[in-house]
Amino acid sequence: MVFVQALIRINFLEQDLWLFESKAGKKGFSYIAGIDEAGRGPLAGPVVSAAIILPNSFHDSEITDSKKLTHKKRSYLYEKLYDHAVSIGIGIIDNIEIDRINILNASLLSMAIAVKNLRPQPDYLLIDGKFRIPIDYLTQETVIRGDSLSISIAAASIIAKVTRDRLMERYHQDYPQFGFSRHKGYPTKAHKEAIRTFGCCPIHRRSFRGVKEYRTLTC
């Protein structure tokens, strides 16, 4: 009995995650993309967004907000999503542009780039958060906490997170003293101590508190 109840609960959650996509489909939209970003909070590195169109036949009860998944599970689902998605687009804005236009605008721009990199192009966008992205020709719906409510946005959060983590692991090879492979540029105690010791490196966000105070040391 307990097993049956658990199975029913899993099926309900899985169907619920398709709620936003199903509503858009009933309105006549065919290619519905979920969009999310990773990297708004770090002191270093780019902000990375992903846009993904899933086939209607795709179901996986493990898809959820990337922050709730282990590194191993995210990597597994990342590969699975690339195997099954209709299309995936990536948008990356580096730290220099983040400093120039601010992190919010950089995040929205990276989302727009990710959408434009989709093939085929979507006709409906589900965007995590409360801000629309700078694309005027597509219907958009913003979803607060969308990475927990929409399977497409949750899938995008996984793609964005894994993509950015792998970029930061590559940067670690160039700047090992900062420990990017561990904290991925987020303001951990170890990262902030490294900045106090070594100053900032070329991928640090110089306009961010925690970095700008030490710019004169090395950058």
JOPEBEL-V633243 format. One record per backbone hydrogen bond with DSSP energy under -1.0 kcal/mol. NH is the residue of the N-H (numbers start at 1). CO is the residue of the C=O. If there is no record, write none. Layout:
nh: <NH,NH>
co: <CO,CO>
//
This chain:
nh: <5,6,7,8,9,10,11,12,13,14,15,16,17,18,19,22,23,24,25,26,28,29,33,34,35,36,38,43,45,47,48,49,50,51,52,53,58,63,68,69,74,75,76,77,78,79,80,81,82,83,84,85,86,87,89,91,93,98,99,100,101,102,106,107,108,109,110,111,112,113,114,115,116,117,118,123,124,125,126,127,128,129,135,141,143,146,148,150,151,154,155,156,157,158,159,160,161,162,163,164,165,166,167,168,169,170,171,172,175,178,179,182,183,184,186,188,192,193,194,195,196,197,198,199,204,205,206,208,211,212,214,217,219>
co: <1,2,3,4,5,6,7,8,9,10,11,12,13,15,16,18,19,20,21,22,25,24,124,52,126,50,48,185,203,93,38,91,36,89,34,87,55,60,65,66,70,71,72,73,74,75,76,77,78,79,80,81,53,53,51,49,47,94,95,96,97,98,102,103,104,105,106,107,108,109,110,111,112,113,115,31,31,139,33,141,35,143,133,125,127,143,145,146,17,150,151,152,153,154,155,156,157,158,159,160,161,162,163,164,165,166,167,168,171,175,176,179,179,180,183,186,188,189,190,191,192,193,194,195,201,43,204,205,208,208,211,214,215>
//
